[in-house]
């Protein structure tokens, strides 16, 4: 590939992984990104000394692509405690993984929200999913998460009060109508690895990938929108507002809607799940007792979760303050004002902690995210496009070619690079 010029459109996780692998093979790689920074949907900003990720995002450290593509030690990860705190008015109960968090054994055993039968089924389910890898899991017969858990015999209370808010946070679908394959594989990853954020914020992930691509010789051009991609069997032309780039092949690694526009591939999914996330500040010593666990709103998706982020990652907040994150699910949240959503969180916290008021809770930032993931109903993965489904010497890279996740995005980047290498060799 020493004489090949490859263009990559998009500097998200998929595009950066593809660029690094092709540059490492000796190709002349140019990445073109319309934004002024790398990362795509994985972005971080700073405000008043706080570190704010775009939406609530975490890294599952046991994802195979994460372990292959990233230097986890260099990311200086801050890890969540396994499990969650199930919250409802005047009651909070810890449900953890006693196999990895022995200190929570007593609390988890006594958790009144989950029956002994459900706890035993959870251990059996953990053993079952551990026997299958990613390929086997996503090739299995599919149905909804709710149907799958009912077939396992889990109680409706367990499904509604733990799985719905917890996996609602992962799939952005509290109805649990998403593919059980996503549940199985992420459940396995949660059982074997850690949930974490980099000390510097989630954008440290794509920045590390961009640095690795540059170290291999790739060029990353920011703030330059691609107007069109033309490709045939002999190569491709990528037209930006500045110039036209001729390449032997082009990898389109943009968001799904933009990828459809540039390639015309109709099987790229554009139906989306969105969310609204808010960040709040509290003075240090607020009295929240969740430790480093996610707090689940058992009765309601407004908000679905509250996360004590600066307890997990103290670097996210300046001294003397605490940083909380709340995530709202469902289309209705997109139409509510940030003040209305903030008031819902404040009232929720006061219901969970009736012994105190939250007049010192302050709203810091709100993200309305209409496209956070593509929808993944049962059977969707058979209809997703392949890396080679674009015309000519154009290729697709994005989680929409695999499944919606950081794992899916990184894996798709390598698969696109492999397809280009094989076709040009």
VOTITI-50840 format. One record per residue (C-alpha): chain; residue in three letters; residue number from 1; z, x, y. Coordinates in nm, 4 decimals, padded with zeros to 6 digits. Each point is the difference from the previous one (the first is absolute). Layout:
BEGIN
  mol  type  seq         w         u         v
    A   ALA  NUM         Z         X         Y
...
This chain:
BEGIN
  mol  type  seq         w         u         v
    A   UNK    1   00.0000   00.0000   00.0000
    A   UNK    2  -00.0100   00.3039   00.2287
    A   UNK    3  -00.3150  -00.1208   00.1789
    A   UNK    4   00.1016  -00.3669   00.0314
    A   UNK    5   00.0985  -00.1699   00.3233
    A   UNK    6   00.2244  -00.3021  -00.0524
    A   UNK    7   00.1026  -00.2475   00.2699
    A   UNK    8   00.3188  -00.2020  -00.0390
    A   UNK    9   00.0452  -00.3076   00.2191
    A   UNK   10   00.3697  -00.0687   00.0519
    A   UNK   11   00.3060   00.2273   00.0038
    A   UNK   12   00.2377  -00.2204  -00.1932
    A   UNK   13   00.1606   00.1070  -00.3252
    A   UNK   14  -00.3144  -00.0554  -00.2086
    A   UNK   15  -00.2351   00.1824   00.2354
    A   UNK   16   00.2297   00.2990   00.0443
    A   UNK   17   00.0523   00.0398  -00.3749
    A   UNK   18  -00.3757  -00.0179  -00.0592
    A   UNK   19  -00.0640   00.2540   00.2755
    A   UNK   20   00.2496   00.2489  -00.1382
    A   UNK   21  -00.1364  -00.0119  -00.3533
    A   UNK   22  -00.3623   00.0363   00.1091
    A   UNK   23   00.0784   00.2797   00.2442
    A   UNK   24   00.1928   00.1785  -00.2757
    A   UNK   25  -00.3188  -00.0179  -00.2079
    A   UNK   26  -00.1880   00.1819   00.2740
    A   UNK   27  -00.1688  -00.2907   00.1783
    A   UNK   28  -00.0393  -00.0101   00.3777
    A   UNK   29   00.2088  -00.3106   00.0787
    A   UNK   30   00.0216  -00.1879   00.3304
    A   UNK   31   00.2498  -00.2857   00.0397
    A   UNK   32  -00.0633  -00.2447   00.2839
    A   UNK   33   00.2853  -00.2284   00.1118
    A   UNK   34  -00.0126  -00.2599   00.2772
    A   UNK   35   00.3715   00.0257   00.0840
    A   UNK   36   00.1627   00.2895   00.1789
    A   UNK   37   00.2187   00.0840  -00.3003
    A   UNK   38  -00.0256   00.0047  -00.3776
    A   UNK   39   00.1584  -00.2405  -00.2447
    A   UNK   40  -00.1787  -00.3342   00.0136
    A   UNK   41   00.2661  -00.2605  -00.0759
    A   UNK   42   00.2628   00.2726  -00.0485
    A   UNK   43   00.1054   00.0829   00.3546
    A   UNK   44   00.3149   00.0871   00.1928
    A   UNK   45   00.0888  -00.0102   00.3701
    A   UNK   46   00.3038   00.1165   00.1929
    A   UNK   47   00.1737  -00.2113   00.2632
    A   UNK   48   00.3124   00.0872   00.1951
    A   UNK   49   00.0883   00.2625  -00.2593
    A   UNK   50  -00.0487  -00.2367  -00.2977
    A   UNK   51  -00.2500   00.0517  -00.2823
    A   UNK   52  -00.1915  -00.3210  -00.0690
    A   UNK   53  -00.2419  -00.0331  -00.2901
    A   UNK   54  -00.2722  -00.2612   00.0332
    A   UNK   55   00.1546  -00.2677  -00.2149
    A   UNK   56   00.2608   00.0754  -00.2616
    A   UNK   57  -00.1583   00.2593  -00.2282
    A   UNK   58   00.1494   00.2205  -00.2685
    A   UNK   59  -00.1190   00.2630  -00.2455
    A   UNK   60   00.0470  -00.0430  -00.3758
    A   UNK   61   00.0476   00.3588  -00.1100
    A   UNK   62  -00.1116  -00.0514  -00.3604
    A   UNK   63  -00.3475  -00.1253   00.0830
    A   UNK   64  -00.2306   00.2446  -00.1850
    A   UNK   65  -00.2290   00.0462   00.3010
    A   UNK   66   00.2975   00.0608   00.2278
    A   UNK   67   00.1264   00.2755  -00.2285
    A   UNK   68  -00.3502   00.1500  -00.0266
    A   UNK   69  -00.1030  -00.0115   00.3653
    A   UNK   70   00.3239   00.0586   00.1932
    A   UNK   71   00.2596   00.2708   00.0378
    A   UNK   72   00.3032  -00.2278  -00.0196
    A   UNK   73   00.2465   00.2758   00.0841
    A   UNK   74  -00.1846   00.0721   00.3241
    A   UNK   75   00.0251  -00.3671   00.0985
    A   UNK   76   00.3808   00.0315   00.0121
    A   UNK   77   00.0480  -00.3404  -00.1597
    A   UNK   78   00.2881  -00.2363   00.0673
    A   UNK   79   00.0657  -00.2163  -00.3039
    A   UNK   80   00.1187  -00.3576  -00.0353
    A   UNK   81   00.2738  -00.0849  -00.2488
    A   UNK   82  -00.1557  -00.1861  -00.2981
    A   UNK   83   00.0270  -00.3772   00.0034
    A   UNK   84   00.0773  -00.2359   00.2860
    A   UNK   85   00.2671  -00.2120   00.1609
    A   UNK   86  -00.0587  -00.3716  -00.0528
    A   UNK   87   00.1152  -00.1816   00.3131
    A   UNK   88   00.0753  -00.3601   00.0858
    A   UNK   89   00.2384  -00.1626   00.2493
    A   UNK   90   00.3491   00.1509  -00.0374
    A   UNK   91  -00.0953   00.1878  -00.3188
    A   UNK   92  -00.1582   00.3358  -00.0838
    A   UNK   93  -00.0383   00.1294  -00.3551
    A   UNK   94  -00.1353   00.3354  -00.1246
    A   UNK   95  -00.2552   00.0119  -00.2807
    A   UNK   96  -00.0896   00.3554  -00.0939
    A   UNK   97  -00.1302   00.2084  -00.2887
    A   UNK   98   00.3128   00.1238  -00.1799
    A   UNK   99  -00.2122   00.2470  -00.1988
    A   UNK  100  -00.0843   00.1877   00.3229
    A   UNK  101   00.2863  -00.1053   00.2263
    A   UNK  102   00.3118   00.0210  -00.2124
    A   UNK  103   00.2218  -00.0621   00.3010
    A   UNK  104  -00.1357  -00.3544   00.0298
    A   UNK  105   00.0733  -00.0943  -00.3611
    A   UNK  106   00.3138  -00.2011   00.0739
    A   UNK  107  -00.1525  -00.1837   00.2989
    A   UNK  108  -00.3208  -00.0798  -00.1886
    A   UNK  109   00.1829  -00.1269  -00.3085
    A   UNK  110   00.2094  -00.2306   00.2160
    A   UNK  111  -00.2953  -00.1209   00.2110
    A   UNK  112   00.0314  -00.3817   00.0046
    A   UNK  113  -00.3650  -00.0466   00.0965
    A   UNK  114  -00.1354   00.1232  -00.3356
    A   UNK  115   00.1002  -00.1181  -00.3446
    A   UNK  116   00.0771   00.2380  -00.2844
    A   UNK  117  -00.3111  -00.1263  -00.1803
    A   UNK  118  -00.2171   00.0880   00.2996
    A   UNK  119   00.1553   00.3468   00.0202
    A   UNK  120  -00.0718   00.0607  -00.3686
    A   UNK  121  -00.3568  -00.1281   00.0380
    A   UNK  122  -00.0478   00.2378   00.2927
    A   UNK  123   00.0967   00.2952  -00.2204
    A   UNK  124  -00.2370  -00.1227  -00.2734
    A   UNK  125  -00.2803  -00.0418   00.2538
    A   UNK  126   00.0611   00.3517   00.1266
    A   UNK  127  -00.0443   00.1358  -00.3514
    A   UNK  128  -00.3146  -00.2066  -00.0557
    A   UNK  129  -00.1846   00.1102   00.3159
    A   UNK  130   00.0941   00.3643  -00.0588
    A   UNK  131  -00.2310   00.0119  -00.3038
    A   UNK  132  -00.3225  -00.0588   00.2017
    A   UNK  133  -00.1754   00.2182   00.2559
    A   UNK  134  -00.1910  -00.1221   00.3045
    A   UNK  135  -00.3318  -00.0420  -00.1795
    A   UNK  136   00.1539  -00.2016  -00.2835
    A   UNK  137   00.1998  -00.2165   00.2389
    A   UNK  138  -00.3005  -00.0961   00.2117
    A   UNK  139  -00.2169  -00.0651  -00.3053
    A   UNK  140   00.2500  -00.2471  -00.1457
    A   UNK  141  -00.0379  -00.3779   00.0008
    A   UNK  142   00.1078  -00.1346   00.3357
    A   UNK  143   00.1983  -00.2886   00.1446
    A   UNK  144   00.2274  -00.0567   00.2973
    A   UNK  145   00.3290   00.1850   00.0384
    A   UNK  146   00.1874  -00.3309  -00.0081
    A   UNK  147  -00.1656  -00.1101  -00.3237
    A   UNK  148   00.0566   00.3418  -00.1543
    A   UNK  149   00.3720  -00.0023   00.0793
    A   UNK  150   00.0406  -00.3540  -00.1284
    A   UNK  151  -00.1636   00.1047  -00.3273
    A   UNK  152   00.2573   00.2793  -00.0211
    A   UNK  153   00.2713  -00.2640   00.0285
    A   UNK  154   00.1444   00.0963   00.3384
    A   UNK  155   00.1966  -00.2733   00.1749
    A   UNK  156  -00.1406  -00.1775   00.3046
    A   UNK  157   00.2975   00.1208   00.2060
    A   UNK  158  -00.0804   00.3639  -00.0822
    A   UNK  159  -00.3682  -00.0511   00.0780
    A   UNK  160   00.0662  -00.1783   00.3297
    A   UNK  161   00.2936   00.1966   00.1351
    A   UNK  162  -00.0805   00.3568  -00.1101
    A   UNK  163  -00.3611   00.0399  -00.1144
    A   UNK  164  -00.1569  -00.2230   00.2674
    A   UNK  165   00.1454   00.1871   00.2995
    A   UNK  166  -00.0151   00.3442  -00.1638
    A   UNK  167  -00.3574  -00.0249  -00.1283
    A   UNK  168  -00.0933  -00.2134   00.2964
    A   UNK  169   00.0674   00.3174   00.1940
    A   UNK  170  -00.2301   00.2022  -00.2283
    A   UNK  171  -00.2888  -00.2474  -00.0392
    A   UNK  172   00.0628  -00.1870   00.3298
    A   UNK  173  -00.0123  -00.3151  -00.2113
    A   UNK  174   00.3385  -00.1638  -00.0482
    A   UNK  175  -00.1615  -00.2799  -00.2040
    A   UNK  176  -00.0490   00.2555  -00.2827
    A   UNK  177  -00.3559  -00.1212  -00.0525
    A   UNK  178  -00.1310   00.3591  -00.0012
    A   UNK  179  -00.1132   00.1905  -00.3083
    A   UNK  180   00.2710   00.0865  -00.2505
    A   UNK  181  -00.1739   00.3370  -00.0461
    A   UNK  182   00.1233   00.1062   00.3444
    A   UNK  183   00.3507  -00.1114  -00.0937
    A   UNK  184  -00.0044   00.1870  -00.3313
    A   UNK  185  -00.1238   00.3279   00.1402
    A   UNK  186   00.2188   00.0059   00.3096
    A   UNK  187   00.3000  -00.1043  -00.2113
    A   UNK  188  -00.0676   00.3039  -00.2175
    A   UNK  189  -00.0262   00.2274   00.3050
    A   UNK  190   00.3257  -00.1380   00.1398
    A   UNK  191   00.1681   00.0650  -00.3342
    A   UNK  192  -00.1093   00.3618  -00.0324
    A   UNK  193  -00.0273   00.1338   00.3541
    A   UNK  194   00.1463  -00.0344   00.3465
    A   UNK  195  -00.0843  -00.2188   00.2964
    A   UNK  196  -00.0062   00.2187   00.3095
    A   UNK  197  -00.1233   00.0676   00.3512
    A   UNK  198  -00.0754   00.3400   00.1536
    A   UNK  199   00.2571   00.1122   00.2561
    A   UNK  200  -00.2758   00.0084   00.2639
    A   UNK  201  -00.1374  -00.3443  -00.0886
    A   UNK  202  -00.2703  -00.1256  -00.2329
    A   UNK  203  -00.2828   00.1519   00.2028
    A   UNK  204   00.1176   00.3353  -00.1305
    A   UNK  205  -00.1807  -00.0992  -00.3219
    A   UNK  206  -00.3560  -00.0222   00.1431
    A   UNK  207   00.0686   00.2919   00.2332
    A   UNK  208   00.0818   00.2160  -00.3013
    A   UNK  209  -00.3187  -00.1195  -00.1708
    A   UNK  210  -00.2033   00.0790   00.3141
    A   UNK  211   00.1493   00.3480   00.0216
    A   UNK  212  -00.0850   00.0589  -00.3672
    A   UNK  213  -00.3598  -00.1146   00.0588
    A   UNK  214  -00.0345   00.2284   00.3025
    A   UNK  215   00.1483   00.2905  -00.1961
    A   UNK  216  -00.2827  -00.0463  -00.2518
    A   UNK  217  -00.2556   00.0104   00.2808
    A   UNK  218  -00.0556  -00.3670   00.0846
    A   UNK  219  -00.0552  -00.1053   00.3618
    A   UNK  220   00.1888  -00.3088   00.1234
    A   UNK  221  -00.1452  -00.1630   00.3131
    A   UNK  222   00.2219  -00.2600   00.1685
    A   UNK  223  -00.0728  -00.2664   00.2612
    A   UNK  224  -00.3592  -00.0489  -00.1143
    A   UNK  225  -00.1181  -00.3387  -00.1295
    A   UNK  226  -00.2765  -00.0216  -00.2593
    A   UNK  227  -00.2647  -00.2499   00.1054
    A   UNK  228  -00.2049  -00.0029  -00.3192
    A   UNK  229  -00.0544   00.1609  -00.3396
    A   UNK  230  -00.3476   00.0245  -00.1490
    A   UNK  231  -00.0521   00.1373  -00.3484
    A   UNK  232  -00.2634   00.0343  -00.2664
    A   UNK  233  -00.0432   00.2110  -00.3099
    A   UNK  234  -00.0599   00.3155   00.2025
    A   UNK  235   00.3053  -00.0054   00.2284
    A   UNK  236   00.1652  -00.1838   00.2862
    A   UNK  237   00.0057  -00.0231   00.3791
    A   UNK  238   00.3251  -00.0825   00.1766
    A   UNK  239  -00.0496  -00.1152   00.3600
    A   UNK  240   00.2902   00.0212   00.2438
    A   UNK  241   00.0151  -00.0688   00.3714
    A   UNK  242  -00.0596   00.3717   00.0499
    A   UNK  243  -00.2621   00.1077  -00.2541
    A   UNK  244  -00.1596  -00.0518  -00.3413
    A   UNK  245   00.1318   00.2052  -00.2913
    A   UNK  246  -00.2298   00.0739  -00.2893
    A   UNK  247   00.1751   00.0453  -00.3335
    A   UNK  248  -00.0780   00.0302  -00.3670
    A   UNK  249   00.2524  -00.2787  -00.0610
    A   UNK  250   00.2449  -00.2136   00.1965
    A   UNK  251   00.3332  -00.1417  -00.1106
    A   UNK  252   00.0964  -00.3166   00.1851
    A   UNK  253   00.3807  -00.0025   00.0059
    A   UNK  254   00.0720  -00.2537   00.2713
    A   UNK  255   00.1949  -00.3251  -00.0114
    A   UNK  256  -00.1638  -00.2713  -00.2150
    A   UNK  257  -00.1627  -00.1990   00.2805
    A   UNK  258  -00.1522   00.3107   00.1556
    A   UNK  259  -00.1135   00.1258  -00.3408
    A   UNK  260  -00.1809  -00.3284  -00.0575
    A   UNK  261  -00.1694   00.0279   00.3379
    A   UNK  262  -00.1140   00.3569  -00.0584
    A   UNK  263  -00.1160  -00.0370  -00.3617
    A   UNK  264  -00.0799  -00.3678  -00.0521
    A   UNK  265   00.1972  -00.0033  -00.3280
    A   UNK  266   00.1081  -00.3624  -00.0339
    A   UNK  267   00.2560   00.0597  -00.2745
    A   UNK  268   00.2315   00.1892   00.2375
    A   UNK  269   00.2985  -00.2352   00.0340
    A   UNK  270   00.0859  -00.1212   00.3500
    A   UNK  271   00.2558  -00.2737  -00.0726
    A   UNK  272   00.3267   00.1436   00.1213
    A   UNK  273   00.3768  -00.0250  -00.0022
    A   UNK  274   00.1622   00.0772   00.3302
    A   UNK  275   00.3520   00.0363   00.1319
    A   UNK  276   00.1986   00.0442   00.3175
    A   UNK  277   00.2534   00.2797   00.0225
    A   UNK  278   00.2611   00.0559   00.2664
    A   UNK  279   00.2261   00.2920   00.0825
    A   UNK  280   00.3469  -00.0466   00.1466
    A   UNK  281   00.2740   00.2269   00.1263
    A   UNK  282   00.3756  -00.0236  -00.0409
    A   UNK  283   00.2785   00.2326   00.1135
    A   UNK  284   00.1271   00.2344  -00.2713
    A   UNK  285   00.2729  -00.1457  -00.2196
    A   UNK  286  -00.1560  -00.3460  -00.0058
    A   UNK  287   00.1897  -00.0971  -00.3131
    A   UNK  288  -00.3011  -00.0658  -00.2220
    A   UNK  289   00.1023   00.0902  -00.3534
    A   UNK  290  -00.3367   00.0146  -00.1790
    A   UNK  291  -00.0006   00.3775  -00.0157
    A   UNK  292  -00.3505   00.1286  -00.0774
    A   UNK  293  -00.1184  -00.3231  -00.1648
    A   UNK  294  -00.2494  -00.2601   00.1153
    A   UNK  295   00.1644  -00.3316   00.0920
    A   UNK  296  -00.1757  -00.3031  -00.1500
    A   UNK  297   00.0101  -00.3409   00.1643
    A   UNK  298   00.0538  -00.2190  -00.3067
    A   UNK  299  -00.0537  -00.3411   00.1672
    A   UNK  300  -00.2805   00.0722   00.2494
    A   UNK  301  -00.2998   00.2178   00.0937
    A   UNK  302   00.1122  -00.0012   00.3668
    A   UNK  303   00.0591   00.2923  -00.0238
    A   UNK  304  -00.0760   00.0857  -00.3610
    A   UNK  305   00.1818   00.3338   00.0135
    A   UNK  306   00.2210   00.1979   00.2337
    A   UNK  307   00.0078   00.3761  -00.0470
    A   UNK  308   00.2666   00.2388   00.1372
    A   UNK  309  -00.2620   00.2678   00.0677
    A   UNK  310   00.2101   00.2524   00.1867
    A   UNK  311   00.2615  -00.0124  -00.2759
    A   UNK  312  -00.2733   00.1114  -00.2406
    A   UNK  313  -00.1653   00.2383   00.2472
    A   UNK  314   00.2355   00.0992   00.2848
    A   UNK  315  -00.2923   00.1777   00.1708
    A   UNK  316  -00.1550  -00.3410   00.0776
    A   UNK  317   00.2611  -00.0701   00.2721
    A   UNK  318   00.1628   00.2028   00.2790
    A   UNK  319   00.3714   00.0820  -00.0265
    A   UNK  320   00.2341  -00.2898   00.0670
    A   UNK  321  -00.2456  -00.2673  -00.1120
    A   UNK  322  -00.1189  -00.1730  -00.3151
    A   UNK  323  -00.3527  -00.1199  -00.0770
    A   UNK  324  -00.0711  -00.3150  -00.2005
    A   UNK  325  -00.3332  -00.1362  -00.1201
    A   UNK  326  -00.0762  -00.3625  -00.0890
    A   UNK  327  -00.3160  -00.1352  -00.1629
    A   UNK  328  -00.1265  -00.3586   00.0329
    A   UNK  329  -00.2486  -00.1409  -00.2519
    A   UNK  330  -00.2428  -00.2919   00.0170
    A   UNK  331  -00.2669  -00.1105   00.2433
    A   UNK  332   00.2470  -00.1883   00.2212
    A   UNK  333   00.1705   00.3228   00.1073
    A   UNK  334  -00.3255   00.1241   00.1542
    A   UNK  335   00.0160  -00.2879   00.2513
    A   UNK  336   00.3630   00.0392   00.1030
    A   UNK  337   00.1076   00.1973   00.3030
    A   UNK  338   00.1923   00.3208  -00.0451
    A   UNK  339   00.2984  -00.1635   00.1705
    A   UNK  340  -00.0006  -00.2851  -00.2540
    A   UNK  341  -00.0160   00.2439  -00.2913
    A   UNK  342   00.2733   00.2166   00.1501
    A   UNK  343   00.2266  -00.3027   00.0327
    A   UNK  344  -00.0604  -00.0872  -00.3669
    A   UNK  345   00.1123   00.3467  -00.1041
    A   UNK  346   00.3072  -00.0116   00.2225
    A   UNK  347   00.1060  -00.3388  -00.1415
    A   UNK  348  -00.0671   00.1221  -00.3552
    A   UNK  349   00.2213   00.3059   00.0462
    A   UNK  350   00.2763  -00.2129   00.1480
    A   UNK  351  -00.0218  -00.2291  -00.3036
    A   UNK  352   00.0211   00.2970  -00.2367
    A   UNK  353   00.2865   00.1528   00.1992
    A   UNK  354   00.2025  -00.2982   00.1319
    A   UNK  355   00.2805   00.2337   00.1005
    A   UNK  356  -00.1989   00.1427   00.2936
    A   UNK  357  -00.2501  -00.0877   00.2718
    A   UNK  358  -00.3274   00.1845   00.0534
    A   UNK  359  -00.0215  -00.0230   00.3778
    A   UNK  360  -00.0534   00.3786  -00.0017
    A   UNK  361  -00.3177  -00.0287  -00.2095
    A   UNK  362  -00.3009   00.0953   00.2138
    A   UNK  363  -00.3690  -00.0444  -00.0722
    A   UNK  364  -00.1898   00.3297   00.0223
    A   UNK  365  -00.3508  -00.0694  -00.1299
    A   UNK  366  -00.2136  -00.2608  -00.1800
    A   UNK  367  -00.3110   00.0526  -00.2136
    A   UNK  368  -00.2230  -00.2987  -00.0785
    A   UNK  369  -00.2079   00.1175  -00.2960
    A   UNK  370  -00.2655  -00.2490  -00.1106
    A   UNK  371  -00.1508   00.2253  -00.2700
    A   UNK  372   00.2719   00.1966  -00.1758
    A   UNK  373  -00.1387  -00.0333  -00.3546
    A   UNK  374  -00.2958  -00.1688  -00.1606
    A   UNK  375   00.1052  -00.3017  -00.2042
    A   UNK  376   00.0490   00.0706  -00.3715
    A   UNK  377  -00.0006  -00.3273  -00.1946
    A   UNK  378  -00.0144   00.0186  -00.3814
    A   UNK  379  -00.3287   00.1451  -00.1239
    A   UNK  380  -00.1054   00.1444   00.3369
    A   UNK  381  -00.0250   00.3566  -00.1266
    A   UNK  382  -00.3012  -00.0779  -00.2208
    A   UNK  383  -00.1955  -00.1081   00.3084
    A   UNK  384   00.0702   00.3044   00.2170
    A   UNK  385  -00.2878   00.2344   00.0856
    A   UNK  386  -00.0480   00.3408  -00.1556
    A   UNK  387  -00.0332   00.3222   00.1984
    A   UNK  388  -00.3759  -00.0021  -00.0718
    A   UNK  389  -00.0681  -00.3633   00.1027
    A   UNK  390  -00.1252   00.0928   00.3486
    A   UNK  391  -00.3767   00.0588   00.0303
    A   UNK  392  -00.1682   00.3393  -00.0363
    A   UNK  393   00.2206   00.3029   00.0527
    A   UNK  394   00.2800  -00.2045   00.1550
    A   UNK  395   00.3316  -00.0311  -00.1830
    A   UNK  396   00.3119  -00.2117   00.0473
    A   UNK  397   00.3586   00.1250   00.0251
    A   UNK  398   00.2950  -00.2256   00.0728
    A   UNK  399   00.2746  -00.1788  -00.1856
    A   UNK  400  -00.2359  -00.3005  -00.0242
    A   UNK  401  -00.1853   00.1880  -00.2777
    A   UNK  402   00.3195   00.0271  -00.2080
    A   UNK  403   00.3080  -00.1979   00.1126
    A   UNK  404   00.1839  -00.0417   00.3275
    A   UNK  405   00.2491   00.2862   00.0243
    A   UNK  406   00.0376   00.3605   00.1095
    A   UNK  407  -00.0723   00.0930  -00.3614
    A   UNK  408  -00.3184  -00.2055   00.0061
    A   UNK  409  -00.1192   00.1547   00.3264
    A   UNK  410   00.0603   00.3599  -00.1070
    A   UNK  411  -00.1433  -00.0562  -00.3456
    A   UNK  412  -00.3127  -00.1574   00.1476
    A   UNK  413  -00.0564   00.3040   00.2212
    A   UNK  414  -00.0037   00.2332  -00.2973
    A   UNK  415  -00.2224  -00.2363  -00.1994
    A   UNK  416  -00.2514  -00.0141   00.2838
    A   UNK  417   00.0021   00.3795   00.0274
    A   UNK  418  -00.0524   00.0291  -00.3755
    A   UNK  419  -00.2958  -00.2409   00.0176
    A   UNK  420  -00.1625   00.1994   00.2817
    A   UNK  421   00.0545   00.3292  -00.1834
    A   UNK  422  -00.1479  -00.1355  -00.3238
    A   UNK  423  -00.3037  -00.1514   00.1719
    A   UNK  424  -00.0816   00.3053   00.2100
    A   UNK  425   00.0585   00.2604  -00.2673
